[in-house]
Amino acid sequence: MSEYYKWAVWYPFLDCTLQFLWDKFLSHQLTLLTLVALVQSVVNSYEWTDVVNSCRLYQSQILYKDEVHHEHSQYITICLEC
């Protein structure tokens, strides 16, 4: 009897829950993956537009977008000098 409930109830419930979590956080993960543009060894391969979407994710915590853009430019300059 318990095998029946495991296959008929528990596994479908677990599958549905995992799929919901996957769907909910997939776009968030893809946005955060663009932050690889801030890794010093590859910073020269990316542009500001590659970082903008990640900044939008945290826009409630960013006071001035222009300041973030300026900080990004300075960061690239520092990375290229090293």
N, CA, C and O of each residue as an XYZ file, in Angstrom:
328
protein
N       0.812     -1.192      0.000
C       0.000      0.000      0.000
C       0.863      1.266      0.000
O       0.547      2.218     -0.713
N       1.949      1.295      0.789
C       2.784      2.490      0.845
C       3.523      2.730     -0.480
O       3.785      3.881     -0.829
N       3.861      1.678     -1.218
C       4.486      1.830     -2.531
C       3.556      2.564     -3.484
O       3.991      3.400     -4.276
N       2.280      2.245     -3.398
C       1.303      2.914     -4.261
C       1.303      4.420     -4.009
O       1.348      5.195     -4.965
N       1.255      4.851     -2.762
C       1.217      6.274     -2.434
C       2.537      6.971     -2.790
O       2.552      8.143     -3.165
N       3.617      6.242     -2.667
C       4.908      6.815     -3.035
C       4.912      7.149     -4.530
O       5.345      8.230     -4.928
N       4.429      6.216     -5.353
C       4.425      6.424     -6.801
C       3.265      7.284     -7.273
O       3.408      8.030     -8.241
N       2.134      7.197     -6.618
C       0.942      7.925     -7.069
C       0.856      9.338     -6.500
O       0.261     10.218     -7.123
N       1.440      9.566     -5.328
C       1.296     10.873     -4.680
C       2.647     11.563     -4.474
O       2.843     12.687     -4.936
N       3.575     10.900     -3.786
C       4.814     11.552     -3.390
C       5.681     11.959     -4.578
O       6.101     13.113     -4.653
N       5.958     11.053     -5.502
C       6.823     11.374     -6.634
C       6.223     12.456     -7.539
O       6.947     13.365     -7.945
N       4.929     12.392     -7.870
C       4.360     13.497     -8.660
C       4.413     14.842     -7.920
O       4.665     15.879     -8.533
N       4.176     14.817     -6.604
C       4.253     16.041     -5.814
C       5.677     16.589     -5.824
O       5.886     17.785     -6.032
N       6.635     15.731     -5.603
C       8.031     16.138     -5.595
C       8.454     16.673     -6.963
O       9.140     17.692     -7.047
N       8.052     15.998     -8.019
C       8.370     16.428     -9.373
C       7.777     17.805     -9.664
O       8.450     18.669    -10.226
N       6.524     18.005     -9.284
C       5.857     19.288     -9.498
C       6.552     20.404     -8.719
O       6.738     21.503     -9.243
N       6.930     20.134     -7.492
C       7.602     21.123     -6.656
C       8.963     21.502     -7.228
O       9.309     22.682     -7.292
N       9.722     20.512     -7.636
C      11.036     20.786     -8.220
C      10.919     21.559     -9.526
O      11.716     22.461     -9.787
N       9.937     21.214    -10.345
C       9.735     21.927    -11.607
C       9.356     23.384    -11.348
O       9.832     24.281    -12.043
N       8.509     23.620    -10.359
C       8.115     24.985    -10.003
C       9.338     25.797     -9.569
O       9.511     26.937    -10.000
N      10.178     25.216     -8.724
C      11.373     25.921     -8.263
C      12.341     26.182     -9.419
O      12.933     27.257     -9.508
N      12.495     25.215    -10.285
C      13.358     25.373    -11.452
C      12.871     26.518    -12.330
O      13.660     27.373    -12.734
N      11.563     26.537    -12.629
C      10.987     27.596    -13.461
C      11.128     28.966    -12.815
O      11.396     29.959    -13.492
N      10.948     29.011    -11.514
C      10.994     30.287    -10.795
C      12.391     30.888    -10.780
O      12.537     32.101    -10.931
N      13.408     30.074    -10.603
C      14.746     30.602    -10.416
C      15.638     30.526    -11.643
O      16.761     31.029    -11.606
N      15.186     29.923    -12.713
C      16.020     29.793    -13.902
C      16.389     31.151    -14.472
O      17.562     31.392    -14.756
N      15.431     32.042    -14.648
C      15.742     33.347    -15.228
C      16.649     34.145    -14.299
O      17.496     34.911    -14.757
N      16.471     33.965    -13.010
C      17.311     34.651    -12.033
C      18.759     34.175    -12.172
O      19.689     34.979    -12.117
N      18.940     32.900    -12.346
C      20.280     32.336    -12.503
C      20.948     32.857    -13.769
O      22.124     33.222    -13.750
N      20.206     32.891    -14.859
C      20.775     33.349    -16.119
C      21.196     34.806    -16.035
O      22.212     35.201    -16.606
N      20.416     35.596    -15.326
C      20.768     37.001    -15.145
C      22.038     37.130    -14.331
O      22.915     37.928    -14.664
N      22.142     36.361    -13.282
C      23.334     36.429    -12.430
C      24.575     35.888    -13.122
O      25.693     36.297    -12.808
N      24.384     34.975    -14.056
C      25.541     34.430    -14.770
C      26.257     35.499    -15.589
O      27.446     35.368    -15.881
N      25.543     36.547    -15.955
C      26.200     37.615    -16.709
C      27.203     38.372    -15.847
O      28.022     39.127    -16.370
N      27.146     38.180    -14.541
C      28.130     38.826    -13.673
C      29.525     38.243    -13.844
O      30.486     38.752    -13.268
N      29.640     37.190    -14.625
C      30.959     36.667    -14.958
C      31.762     37.751    -15.685
O      32.990     37.687    -15.740
N      31.075     38.725    -16.232
C      31.738     39.843    -16.910
C      32.596     40.653    -15.956
O      33.395     41.476    -16.401
N      32.452     40.441    -14.657
C      33.245     41.174    -13.673
C      34.488     40.407    -13.224
O      35.264     40.906    -12.409
N      34.676     39.217    -13.743
C      35.865     38.436    -13.407
C      37.055     39.067    -14.122
O      37.015     39.305    -15.329
N      38.100     39.332    -13.371
C      39.238     40.087    -13.886
C      39.852     39.492    -15.149
O      40.250     40.233    -16.048
N      39.932     38.190    -15.229
C      40.585     37.560    -16.378
C      39.788     37.676    -17.682
O      40.355     37.504    -18.762
N      38.490     37.963    -17.602
C      37.671     38.057    -18.822
C      36.978     39.405    -18.970
O      36.174     39.592    -19.883
N      37.282     40.340    -18.083
C      36.574     41.619    -18.080
C      36.708     42.359    -19.412
O      35.816     43.116    -19.794
N      37.794     42.147    -20.102
C      38.008     42.819    -21.385
C      37.111     42.274    -22.487
O      36.940     42.929    -23.516
N      36.540     41.104    -22.300
C      35.699     40.466    -23.319
C      34.242     40.898    -23.261
O      33.456     40.540    -24.138
N      33.879     41.656    -22.250
C      32.486     42.041    -22.054
C      32.322     43.552    -22.078
O      33.280     44.304    -21.894
N      31.097     43.974    -22.305
C      30.751     45.396    -22.329
C      29.818     45.719    -21.166
O      29.362     44.823    -20.455
N      29.542     46.997    -20.983
C      28.623     47.438    -19.932
C      27.241     46.818    -20.131
O      26.578     46.471    -19.154
N      26.806     46.677    -21.362
C      25.474     46.122    -21.633
C      25.336     44.688    -21.127
O      24.229     44.229    -20.848
N      26.444     43.993    -21.012
C      26.397     42.624    -20.483
C      26.118     42.600    -18.985
O      25.638     41.599    -18.454
N      26.416     43.694    -18.310
C      26.256     43.773    -16.861
C      24.929     44.430    -16.474
O      24.442     44.233    -15.361
N      24.352     45.199    -17.375
C      23.157     45.993    -17.076
C      21.996     45.148    -16.555
O      21.343     45.548    -15.591
N      21.725     44.014    -17.151
C      20.599     43.187    -16.696
C      20.766     42.744    -15.255
O      19.796     42.698    -14.499
N      21.978     42.423    -14.877
C      22.222     42.045    -13.487
C      22.017     43.228    -12.561
O      21.533     43.074    -11.440
N      22.381     44.388    -13.025
C      22.158     45.596    -12.215
C      20.668     45.852    -12.028
O      20.240     46.294    -10.962
N      19.885     45.577    -13.054
C      18.428     45.764    -12.938
C      17.836     44.843    -11.869
O      16.851     45.190    -11.218
N      18.433     43.692    -11.699
C      17.968     42.752    -10.685
C      18.090     43.355     -9.287
O      17.289     43.058     -8.401
N      19.093     44.196     -9.101
C      19.340     44.816     -7.802
C      19.002     46.305     -7.792
O      19.497     47.046     -6.942
N      18.168     46.746     -8.723
C      17.890     48.171     -8.860
C      17.281     48.799     -7.608
O      17.442     50.001     -7.395
N      16.599     48.036     -6.790
C      16.029     48.595     -5.566
C      17.120     48.967     -4.558
O      16.875     49.746     -3.636
N      18.310     48.417     -4.731
C      19.404     48.692     -3.810
C      20.454     49.627     -4.407
O      21.426     49.983     -3.741
N      20.257     50.018     -5.650
C      21.206     50.914     -6.321
C      20.586     52.301     -6.365
O      19.497     52.492     -6.907
N      21.282     53.255     -5.795
C      20.754     54.614     -5.744
C      20.902     55.337     -7.078
O      19.952     55.958     -7.555
N      22.079     55.260     -7.678
C      22.343     56.013     -8.901
C      22.934     55.086     -9.952
O      24.024     54.542     -9.772
N      22.211     54.910    -11.048
C      22.689     54.019    -12.113
C      23.965     54.547    -12.749
O      24.857     53.776    -13.101
N      24.048     55.854    -12.893
C      25.241     56.441    -13.503
C      26.485     56.158    -12.672
O      27.574     55.951    -13.209
N      26.309     56.153    -11.363
C      27.438     55.871    -10.478
C      27.918     54.427    -10.657
O      29.120     54.164    -10.635
N      26.986     53.503    -10.831
C      27.361     52.096    -11.055
C      28.101     51.960    -12.384
O      29.089     51.233    -12.481
N      27.625     52.653    -13.385
C      28.300     52.617    -14.689
C      29.716     53.183    -14.560
O      30.661     52.621    -15.115
N      29.863     54.267    -13.848
C      31.179     54.870    -13.642
C      32.098     53.917    -12.865
O      33.272     53.766    -13.204
N      31.563     53.285    -11.835
C      32.350     52.314    -11.057
C      32.793     51.154    -11.935
O      33.913     50.659    -11.808
N      31.922     50.733    -12.810
C      32.258     49.641    -13.738
C      33.398     50.062    -14.658
O      34.324     49.286    -14.894
N      33.336     51.268    -15.172
C      34.406     51.780    -16.048
C      35.731     51.841    -15.307
O      36.770     51.463    -15.849
N      35.697     52.312    -14.079
C      36.918     52.371    -13.280
C      37.461     50.967    -12.999
O      38.670     50.739    -13.033
N      36.569     50.053    -12.728
C      36.976     48.670    -12.454
C      37.680     48.067    -13.669
O      38.706     47.401    -13.530
N      37.134     48.298    -14.842
C      37.762     47.775    -16.066
C      39.148     48.379    -16.250
O      40.094     47.679    -16.609
N      39.264     49.664    -16.007
C      40.554     50.335    -16.139
C      41.578     49.732    -15.194
O      42.717     49.478    -15.588
N      41.186     49.505    -13.970
C      42.077     48.905    -12.962
C      42.473     47.489    -13.374
O      43.639     47.107    -13.270
N      41.495     46.716    -13.841
C      41.783     45.325    -14.255
C      42.743     45.276    -15.431
O      43.603     44.398    -15.488
N      42.611     46.202    -16.369
C      43.469     46.201    -17.541
C      44.885     46.646    -17.209
O      45.823     46.296    -17.924
N      45.054     47.412    -16.139
C      46.378     47.859    -15.726
C      47.153     46.758    -15.019
O      48.384     46.772    -15.005
N      46.450     45.818    -14.440
C      47.116     44.735    -13.681
C      47.710     43.683    -14.574
O      48.297     42.718    -14.085
